[in-house]
Amino acid sequence: MTLIILTVLTALISFVTFLPMCRISHWTVRSCDFPRLQFAVLAAVLLTVQWIVLPWDDPFSWALIVMTISCLAIQLWWVLPYTALFPKEVKNAHEVKPERLITLLTANVLTPNRQAHKLVELVQLHKPDVLVTLESDKWWESQLSVIESSLPYTVKCPLDNLYGMHVYSRFLLGDTSLSFLVEDDVPSVHTTMTMEDGSVIRVHFLHPAPPSPTENEESGERDAEIAIVARSVADCDMPVIVTGDLNDVAWSRTTRLFRKVSGLLDPRVGRGIYCTFHADYPFLRWPLDHVFHSKHFTLSHIERMPSIGSDHFPLLTRLALTPSAGVGQEAVAGDHDDEQLAKNMAQEESVSKSDVPEPGKTC
């Protein structure tokens, strides 16, 4: 009986490990990208039990053990870069003048959440230069009006469909576009920001819809939006930041493709996973909220904030605009096949990188 149970468990962990390797975009397949950390833990526990319980002189036992080791290795291959065991992709910032710093607070507020005071308190405590709220509607807009004295430059798109978006900035915004890149009811914001020292940076705020049984059955829409933004910023000479809830985990194929094609850096690599979802279930958490940036920046600080009553934790990131210090930072390498895959993702949804606004017009 024990052998049967361990065989079934090995088959299950193998199934969820190898299934995401296929290119199928249905939500049932792509959802297996998310809990890789949890799958790794389960595989490690299963391997321990197998090692203790199974007879060592049985070839079938060794087959189960080898399969479980393979599953654990595959899951760790995706997850380990987001731990201190891996080299940092982004350098630490040192002795940076205050006017060269930009602090971003990314917060998916959860539309029906009524604890806006907790987010306001975070803003008052940490004094970010930029706040982007996702899933914010008219009620949230009214509640956050109190922060406009310190963050006076705004872009407001209140929606009741869980895809509202608001940007509040201490820095002057310019060449701003509110776009619906792939879906007619899913907005994104594209703008420049002028920092205290006069430096102009290009910023994209995204929140594509996820593949799920209640939204899009397939990941095509999400993947296309991520792909066209990646291709749009790839040749930009300006400092660039892309942030938001991508409804995709840091280690997924699509997010990795974004990094390859865009050339942007992920400050979590070599530091930590920074799981921002789900705030209510400690064992079911993964990193859905992201900040990517060009080599012009180094990292001063990154931290997951306390709960604000949403299903997401806010993410606070402080970047230093230090182009000379950023020399030598290398993004994950891409190739022609990656570029072609990104093009194909966009073509499947009849969109292209030309649909993405290019604020700054120097790219």
C-alpha positions as CSV (number, residue, x, y, z in Angstrom):
1,M,0.0,0.0,0.0
2,T,2.8,2.4,0.9
3,L,4.5,1.7,-2.5
4,I,1.2,2.5,-4.3
5,I,0.8,5.8,-2.4
6,L,4.3,6.9,-3.2
7,T,4.0,5.9,-6.8
8,V,0.8,8.0,-7.2
9,L,2.4,11.0,-5.4
10,T,5.5,10.7,-7.6
11,A,3.3,10.6,-10.7
12,L,1.4,13.7,-9.5
13,I,4.5,15.8,-8.8
14,S,6.0,14.7,-12.1
15,F,2.8,15.7,-13.9
16,V,2.7,19.2,-12.5
17,T,6.5,19.6,-13.1
18,F,6.6,18.6,-16.7
19,L,3.2,20.0,-17.8
20,P,4.3,23.6,-17.9
21,M,7.1,22.7,-20.4
22,C,4.6,22.5,-23.2
23,R,3.5,25.6,-25.0
24,I,-0.2,25.2,-24.3
25,S,-1.6,28.5,-23.1
26,H,-4.8,27.2,-21.4
27,W,-5.1,28.4,-17.8
28,T,-5.0,24.8,-16.4
29,V,-1.5,24.4,-17.8
30,R,-0.1,27.9,-17.1
31,S,-1.3,27.8,-13.5
32,C,1.3,25.2,-12.9
33,D,3.9,28.0,-13.4
34,F,2.8,29.7,-10.2
35,P,3.4,27.3,-7.2
36,R,6.9,26.1,-8.2
37,L,8.2,27.0,-4.8
38,Q,5.4,24.9,-3.2
39,F,6.0,22.0,-5.7
40,A,9.7,22.1,-4.7
41,V,8.9,21.8,-1.1
42,L,6.5,18.9,-1.7
43,A,9.1,17.2,-3.9
44,A,11.7,17.5,-1.2
45,V,9.3,16.1,1.4
46,L,8.3,13.2,-0.9
47,L,12.0,12.5,-1.6
48,T,12.7,12.3,2.1
49,V,9.9,9.9,2.7
50,Q,11.0,7.8,-0.3
51,W,14.5,7.7,1.0
52,I,13.4,6.5,4.4
53,V,10.6,4.1,3.4
54,L,11.5,2.4,0.1
55,P,13.7,-0.6,-0.1
56,W,17.1,0.3,-1.6
57,D,17.5,-3.0,-3.4
58,D,14.4,-2.5,-5.5
59,P,15.0,-1.0,-9.0
60,F,11.5,0.4,-9.0
61,S,12.2,2.3,-5.8
62,W,15.2,3.9,-7.4
63,A,13.1,4.8,-10.4
64,L,10.7,6.7,-8.1
65,I,13.6,8.4,-6.3
66,V,15.3,9.5,-9.5
67,M,12.1,10.9,-10.9
68,T,11.4,12.9,-7.7
69,I,15.0,14.2,-7.7
70,S,14.5,15.3,-11.3
71,C,11.3,17.1,-10.4
72,L,13.0,18.8,-7.5
73,A,15.9,19.9,-9.6
74,I,13.6,21.3,-12.3
75,Q,11.6,23.3,-9.8
76,L,14.7,24.6,-8.1
77,W,16.2,25.6,-11.5
78,W,13.4,28.1,-11.8
79,V,13.2,29.3,-8.2
80,L,16.8,29.4,-6.9
81,P,17.7,32.6,-8.9
82,Y,15.4,34.4,-6.6
83,T,17.4,33.5,-3.5
84,A,20.6,34.7,-1.9
85,L,22.3,31.5,-3.3
86,F,22.4,33.2,-6.7
87,P,24.5,36.2,-7.8
88,K,22.7,39.6,-7.7
89,E,21.6,40.8,-11.1
90,V,21.4,44.4,-9.9
91,K,24.2,46.0,-7.9
92,N,23.6,47.6,-4.5
93,A,23.5,51.4,-4.7
94,H,26.1,53.2,-2.5
95,E,26.3,56.9,-1.4
96,V,23.7,58.1,-3.8
97,K,22.5,61.7,-3.7
98,P,18.8,62.0,-2.7
99,E,17.9,63.7,-6.0
100,R,19.1,60.6,-7.9
101,L,16.7,58.2,-6.0
102,I,13.2,57.2,-7.0
103,T,11.0,55.2,-4.6
104,L,8.0,53.3,-6.1
105,L,5.2,51.7,-4.2
106,T,3.2,49.2,-6.2
107,A,-0.1,48.2,-4.6
108,N,-2.9,46.0,-5.9
109,V,-5.6,47.2,-3.6
110,L,-8.4,44.7,-4.3
111,T,-11.5,46.6,-5.4
112,P,-13.9,45.6,-2.6
113,N,-11.2,46.2,0.1
114,R,-12.3,49.1,2.3
115,Q,-9.1,49.5,4.3
116,A,-7.7,52.4,2.3
117,H,-6.4,54.1,5.5
118,K,-3.7,51.3,5.6
119,L,-2.3,52.3,2.2
120,V,-2.5,56.0,3.1
121,E,-0.5,55.3,6.3
122,L,2.1,53.4,4.2
123,V,2.4,56.4,1.9
124,Q,2.7,58.8,4.8
125,L,5.3,56.6,6.5
126,H,7.6,55.7,3.5
127,K,7.0,58.8,1.4
128,P,7.3,57.1,-2.0
129,D,7.9,59.3,-5.1
130,V,5.5,57.2,-7.1
131,L,2.4,55.2,-6.1
132,V,0.6,53.0,-8.6
133,T,-2.6,51.4,-7.5
134,L,-4.2,48.5,-9.3
135,E,-7.9,47.4,-9.1
136,S,-8.7,50.9,-7.9
137,D,-12.2,52.3,-8.6
138,K,-14.0,55.6,-7.9
139,W,-14.2,54.8,-4.2
140,W,-10.5,54.2,-3.9
141,E,-9.8,57.4,-6.0
142,S,-11.8,59.4,-3.4
143,Q,-10.1,57.8,-0.5
144,L,-6.6,58.5,-1.9
145,S,-7.3,62.1,-2.7
146,V,-5.6,62.9,0.7
147,I,-2.2,61.9,-0.7
148,E,-2.4,64.3,-3.7
149,S,-0.8,67.1,-1.7
150,S,2.5,65.2,-1.6
151,L,2.0,63.3,-4.9
152,P,0.3,66.0,-7.1
153,Y,0.9,64.6,-10.6
154,T,-1.7,61.9,-11.4
155,V,-3.2,59.6,-14.0
156,K,-6.6,58.3,-13.0
157,C,-8.5,55.4,-14.6
158,P,-11.1,54.2,-12.1
159,L,-12.9,51.0,-13.2
160,D,-15.2,48.6,-11.6
161,N,-13.9,45.5,-13.4
162,L,-10.8,44.9,-11.2
163,Y,-8.6,46.6,-13.7
164,G,-8.7,50.2,-12.6
165,M,-5.4,52.0,-12.3
166,H,-4.1,55.2,-10.6
167,V,-0.7,56.7,-10.7
168,Y,0.3,59.3,-8.1
169,S,3.7,61.0,-8.6
170,R,5.9,63.6,-6.8
171,F,7.8,63.9,-10.1
172,L,6.4,65.8,-13.1
173,L,4.8,63.5,-15.6
174,G,5.1,64.1,-19.3
175,D,4.0,62.6,-22.7
176,T,1.5,60.5,-20.8
177,S,-0.7,57.9,-22.4
178,L,-3.5,55.8,-21.0
179,S,-3.7,52.8,-23.3
180,F,-5.7,49.6,-23.8
181,L,-3.0,47.6,-25.5
182,V,-4.6,44.2,-25.9
183,E,-8.0,44.2,-24.3
184,D,-10.6,47.0,-24.4
185,D,-11.1,47.0,-20.7
186,V,-7.6,46.5,-19.4
187,P,-5.6,49.8,-19.2
188,S,-2.0,50.6,-18.9
189,V,-0.2,53.8,-18.3
190,H,2.9,55.0,-20.2
191,T,4.7,58.2,-19.2
192,T,7.9,60.1,-18.5
193,M,9.0,61.3,-15.1
194,T,11.3,64.2,-14.4
195,M,13.4,63.6,-11.3
196,E,14.7,66.2,-9.0
197,D,18.0,66.6,-10.8
198,G,16.2,67.0,-14.2
199,S,16.8,63.4,-15.4
200,V,13.9,62.1,-17.5
201,I,12.9,58.5,-17.2
202,R,10.4,56.4,-19.1
203,V,7.9,54.3,-17.0
204,H,5.3,51.7,-18.0
205,F,2.6,50.6,-15.5
206,L,1.0,47.3,-16.5
207,H,-1.8,45.0,-15.2
208,P,-2.7,42.4,-17.8
209,A,-5.5,40.0,-17.2
210,P,-4.5,36.5,-16.0
211,P,-5.4,33.1,-17.5
212,S,-8.1,31.8,-15.2
213,P,-11.5,30.1,-15.2
214,T,-13.1,33.4,-14.4
215,E,-11.3,35.7,-16.8
216,N,-9.3,34.6,-19.9
217,E,-9.2,30.8,-20.5
218,E,-5.8,31.2,-22.1
219,S,-2.8,33.3,-21.4
220,G,-2.6,34.8,-24.9
221,E,-3.8,38.3,-23.9
222,R,-1.5,38.6,-20.9
223,D,1.5,37.2,-22.8
224,A,0.9,39.5,-25.8
225,E,0.9,42.6,-23.6
226,I,4.1,41.6,-21.8
227,A,5.7,40.7,-25.1
228,I,5.0,44.0,-26.9
229,V,6.1,46.1,-24.0
230,A,9.3,44.1,-23.9
231,R,10.0,44.7,-27.6
232,S,9.1,48.4,-27.3
233,V,11.6,49.2,-24.5
234,A,14.4,46.9,-25.9
235,D,16.1,49.6,-28.0
236,C,15.4,52.5,-25.7
237,D,18.4,54.5,-24.6
238,M,16.5,56.3,-21.8
239,P,16.3,55.0,-18.2
240,V,13.3,52.7,-18.2
241,I,11.1,51.2,-15.5
242,V,8.3,48.7,-16.0
243,T,6.2,47.9,-12.9
244,G,2.8,46.5,-12.0
245,D,0.9,43.3,-11.3
246,L,1.7,41.2,-14.4
247,N,-0.5,38.3,-13.2
248,D,2.5,36.1,-13.8
249,V,5.3,34.9,-11.6
250,A,8.9,36.0,-11.7
251,W,10.1,32.6,-12.8
252,S,7.6,31.9,-15.6
253,R,8.6,31.4,-19.2
254,T,6.7,34.6,-20.2
255,T,8.4,36.7,-17.6
256,R,11.8,35.2,-18.4
257,L,11.1,36.0,-22.1
258,F,10.2,39.6,-21.1
259,R,13.6,39.9,-19.4
260,K,15.4,38.4,-22.4
261,V,13.7,40.6,-25.0
262,S,13.6,43.8,-23.1
263,G,17.1,43.7,-21.7
264,L,15.7,45.0,-18.4
265,L,17.0,43.8,-15.0
266,D,15.1,42.1,-12.1
267,P,16.3,43.4,-8.7
268,R,15.0,40.3,-7.0
269,V,17.5,38.0,-8.6
270,G,20.1,37.0,-6.0
271,R,18.1,38.7,-3.2
272,G,14.7,37.1,-2.6
273,I,11.4,36.0,-4.0
274,Y,9.2,38.8,-2.4
275,C,6.0,37.0,-2.7
276,T,3.1,39.5,-2.9
277,F,0.2,37.2,-3.4
278,H,-1.8,35.7,-1.7
279,A,-1.7,37.8,1.5
280,D,-4.2,35.6,3.3
281,Y,-2.6,32.2,2.7
282,P,1.1,31.9,3.8
283,F,1.7,28.6,2.1
284,L,0.1,29.7,-1.2
285,R,2.2,32.8,-2.1
286,W,4.1,33.7,-5.2
287,P,5.6,36.9,-6.7
288,L,3.0,38.6,-9.0
289,D,4.0,42.2,-8.5
290,H,7.1,43.3,-10.3
291,V,9.6,46.0,-10.9
292,F,12.0,45.8,-13.9
293,H,14.5,48.5,-14.9
294,S,17.2,49.3,-17.3
295,K,21.0,49.2,-16.5
296,H,20.9,52.9,-15.7
297,F,19.7,52.0,-12.2
298,T,21.1,50.2,-9.1
299,L,19.1,49.1,-6.1
300,S,18.9,51.0,-2.9
301,H,16.1,49.0,-1.2
302,I,13.3,46.6,-1.9
303,E,10.8,45.4,0.6
304,R,7.4,43.7,0.8
305,M,5.1,46.0,2.8
306,P,2.6,44.9,5.5
307,S,-1.0,43.9,4.5
308,I,-3.4,46.7,3.5
309,G,-6.4,44.3,3.5
310,S,-5.9,43.3,-0.1
311,D,-5.1,39.8,-1.4
312,H,-1.8,41.4,-2.5
313,F,1.0,42.9,-0.3
314,P,2.3,46.2,-1.6
315,L,5.9,46.2,-2.9
316,L,8.3,49.1,-2.1
317,T,11.3,49.6,-4.4
318,R,13.9,52.3,-4.2
319,L,16.1,52.7,-7.2
320,A,19.2,54.8,-7.7
321,L,19.8,56.4,-11.1
322,T,23.5,55.7,-11.4
323,P,24.4,54.9,-15.0
324,S,28.1,54.7,-14.4
325,A,27.7,52.3,-11.4
326,G,25.3,50.2,-13.5
327,V,28.0,49.4,-16.0
328,G,28.6,45.7,-16.0
329,Q,25.1,44.7,-14.9
330,E,23.9,42.0,-17.4
331,A,20.4,41.0,-18.2
332,V,19.5,37.4,-18.9
333,A,20.7,36.8,-22.5
334,G,18.2,36.4,-25.3
335,D,18.5,35.4,-28.9
336,H,16.7,35.5,-32.3
337,D,14.3,32.7,-31.2
338,D,13.2,34.7,-28.2
339,E,12.5,37.7,-30.3
340,Q,10.5,35.6,-32.8
341,L,8.5,34.0,-30.0
342,A,7.6,37.5,-28.6
343,K,6.5,38.5,-32.1
344,N,4.4,35.4,-32.5
345,M,2.7,36.0,-29.1
346,A,1.8,39.5,-30.3
347,Q,0.6,38.4,-33.7
348,E,-1.8,35.8,-32.1
349,E,-3.6,38.7,-30.5
350,S,-3.2,41.1,-33.5
351,V,-1.1,43.6,-31.7
352,S,2.5,44.8,-32.1
353,K,5.2,46.8,-30.4
354,S,4.1,49.9,-32.4
355,D,0.9,49.9,-30.3
356,V,2.9,50.7,-27.2
357,P,3.4,54.4,-26.5
358,E,7.0,55.6,-26.4
359,P,7.0,58.5,-24.0
360,G,10.1,60.6,-24.3
361,K,10.4,60.2,-28.1
362,T,14.1,59.7,-27.9
363,C,14.0,55.9,-28.1
